[in-house]
Amino acid sequence: MRVGIVILPEHRWWAAEPLWRMAEEYGFAHAWTYDHLGWRSLVDKPWFDAVPTLTAAATLTSTIRLGTLVASPNFRHPAHFARELTALDDIADGRITLGIGAGGIGFDAHVLGRAELTAGQRVDRFTEFVELLDQILTQDCTDYSGEYYTAVQAHRAPGCAQLPRMPFVIAANGPRSMRLAAEYGQGWVTTGRPADDVETWWRSVAELSLRFAEVLAEQGRDPANVDKYLQVDAAPAYSMSSVDYFRDVVGRAAELGFTDVITHWPRTEEPYAGKETTVEEIASEVLPEL
């Protein structure tokens, strides 16, 4: 079991820099940030872009993997995004994992003034997004014509530091997105389904894990070759509320076959309100056991 942590891109760099350093020093396997233009209750609060944030984090760390949780098609085009990712992976010396999802219907979907898409249309767009991004990052030159994206002679050079490209971790709860994750993903990430209590949430996670295993089998993928990530703070309880609770969360995720769990750096207020001392205790007591 590997443990990752999300650092929201909400701080000026003088305040954010120590958090990224500590994430590596504490022994977390991976560190992530959200890729939004604005997010939920923090939409009116300070917020910075994911790519330059991860670029800065890459320059001051050396071993921890870094990634987006998750990038979406809401405001990105694969041709331009591929260039950003290629540069980012180069600066990070091959430590980037790309978390990608279909995109929700919140602020990111409305800020550019575009018409709202149905759930089915978002998955259609996501399919094109993943297909085209994969092609640009793996082929010397790509032409593509879809309903949502077009590319004309999009070049790969020099390509990712990781070959054939950086790993994709694809967020998926529905059947079509799961098939996309099984086809293109080196990893799958889920938030479970919305629930009012913890036990109901864990039951949904178990059901989704079982369903994804079935999809992998249908696609002929070896489950051992696909990492399974659980965003544990999607539950109606913060995973780092205590050391004991965090240890229980990690254990339950492992029993369901997850290879990785992702928590969040504690904040002074909701969401993810907690104490940094708990992070220190988890780093010294739990992470060495995994």
Residue pairs with C-beta under 8 A, 6 or more apart in sequence:
1 250
1 253
1 254
1 258
1 259
1 260
1 261
1 290
2 29
2 30
2 259
2 260
2 261
2 290
3 28
3 29
3 250
3 260
3 261
3 262
3 263
3 286
3 287
3 290
4 28
4 29
4 30
4 31
4 32
4 65
4 229
4 260
4 261
4 262
4 263
5 23
5 28
5 30
5 31
5 32
5 262
5 263
5 264
5 265
5 279
6 31
6 32
6 33
6 34
6 69
6 233
6 262
6 263
6 264
6 265
7 16
7 19
7 20
7 23
7 31
7 32
7 33
7 265
8 33
8 34
8 39
8 42
8 264
8 265
8 267
8 272
9 16
9 33
9 34
9 47
9 48
9 49
9 50
9 53
10 42
10 45
10 46
10 47
10 48
11 19
11 46
11 48
12 46
13 56
16 53
16 56
17 56
17 60
19 265
20 31
20 56
20 57
20 60
20 61
21 60
21 61
22 279
23 31
23 61
23 64
23 265
24 31
24 61
24 62
24 63
24 64
26 279
26 280
26 283
26 287
27 283
27 287
27 288
28 64
28 283
28 287
29 64
29 65
29 260
30 64
30 65
30 66
30 67
30 97
30 260
30 262
31 57
31 61
31 64
31 65
31 66
31 67
32 66
32 67
32 68
32 69
32 99
32 262
33 50
33 53
33 54
33 57
33 68
33 69
34 50
34 68
34 69
35 50
35 51
35 68
35 69
35 70
35 71
35 72
36 47
36 50
36 107
36 108
37 47
37 74
37 75
37 107
37 108
37 111
38 44
38 47
38 106
38 107
38 108
38 111
39 47
39 106
39 107
40 106
40 107
40 271
41 270
41 271
43 106
43 107
50 68
50 71
51 84
51 85
51 88
54 66
54 67
54 68
54 88
54 92
54 96
55 87
55 88
55 91
55 92
57 66
58 66
58 88
58 91
58 92
58 93
58 95
58 96
59 91
61 95
63 95
64 95
65 95
65 96
65 97
66 92
66 95
66 96
66 97
67 96
67 97
67 98
67 99
67 169
68 98
68 99
68 100
69 99
69 189
69 231
69 262
70 99
70 100
70 101
70 169
70 171
70 189
71 81
71 98
71 99
71 100
71 101
72 100
72 101
72 102
72 103
72 104
72 108
72 126
73 102
73 103
73 122
73 125
73 126
73 128
73 129
73 148
74 103
74 104
74 108
74 109
74 112
75 108
75 111
75 112
76 129
77 149
78 129
78 132
78 133
78 136
78 149
78 151
78 154
79 132
79 136
79 149
79 151
79 154
81 133
82 133
82 136
82 137
82 154
82 156
85 96
85 98
85 137
85 160
85 166
86 137
86 156
86 158
86 159
86 160
88 96
89 95
89 96
89 160
89 161
89 162
89 166
90 158
90 160
90 161
92 161
93 161
94 160
94 161
94 162
94 166
96 160
96 162
96 166
97 166
97 167
97 169
97 187
98 166
98 167
98 168
98 169
99 169
99 170
99 171
99 189
99 229
100 126
100 129
100 130
100 133
100 168
100 169
100 170
100 171
101 126
101 170
101 171
101 172
102 122
102 123
102 125
102 126
102 171
102 177
103 109
103 122
103 125
103 126
105 116
105 117
109 116
109 117
110 116
117 125
119 174
123 174
123 176
123 177
124 147
124 148
125 147
125 148
125 149
126 177
126 180
127 176
127 180
128 146
128 147
128 148
128 149
129 148
129 149
130 168
130 170
130 180
130 184
131 144
131 146
131 184
132 142
132 144
132 146
132 149
132 151
134 165
134 168
134 184
135 142
135 144
136 142
136 151
136 154
136 156
137 156
137 159
137 160
137 164
137 165
137 166
138 156
138 164
138 165
139 156
140 155
140 156
140 157
141 153
141 154
141 155
141 156
142 151
142 153
142 154
142 155
142 156
143 151
143 152
143 153
143 154
144 150
144 151
144 154
159 165
160 166
167 185
167 186
167 187
168 184
168 185
168 186
168 187
169 185
169 186
169 187
169 188
169 189
169 227
169 229
170 177
170 180
170 181
170 184
170 185
170 187
170 188
170 189
171 177
171 181
171 188
171 189
171 190
171 191
172 178
172 180
172 181
172 188
172 189
172 190
172 212
173 190
173 191
173 192
173 193
173 208
175 211
175 215
178 188
178 211
178 212
178 215
179 215
179 218
179 219
181 188
181 212
181 215
181 226
182 188
182 212
182 215
182 216
182 218
182 219
182 221
182 226
183 219
185 226
186 225
186 226
186 227
187 226
187 227
187 228
187 229
187 260
188 212
188 226
188 227
188 228
188 229
189 228
189 229
189 230
189 231
189 262
190 205
190 208
190 209
190 212
190 229
190 230
190 231
191 231
191 234
192 201
192 202
192 204
192 205
192 208
192 230
192 231
192 234
192 235
193 201
193 204
193 208
195 201
195 204
195 235
195 236
196 236
197 236
198 235
198 236
198 237
201 234
201 235
201 236
202 235
202 252
205 230
205 253
205 256
206 256
209 228
209 256
209 257
209 258
212 228
213 223
213 257
216 222
216 223
216 226
217 223
223 257
227 259
227 260
228 257
228 258
228 259
228 260
229 258
229 259
229 260
229 261
229 262
230 253
230 256
230 258
230 260
230 261
230 262
231 262
232 239
232 249
232 253
232 261
232 262
232 263
233 239
233 262
233 263
233 264
233 271
233 272
235 249
237 245
238 264
238 266
238 271
238 272
238 273
238 274
239 245
239 246
239 249
239 261
239 263
239 264
240 246
240 263
240 264
240 266
240 272
240 274
240 278
240 279
240 282
241 274
241 278
242 278
243 278
243 281
243 282
243 285
243 286
246 263
246 278
246 282
246 286
247 286
249 261
250 261
250 286
250 290
253 261
264 271
264 272
265 272
265 276
265 279
266 272
266 273
266 274
266 275
266 276
266 278
266 279
267 273
267 274
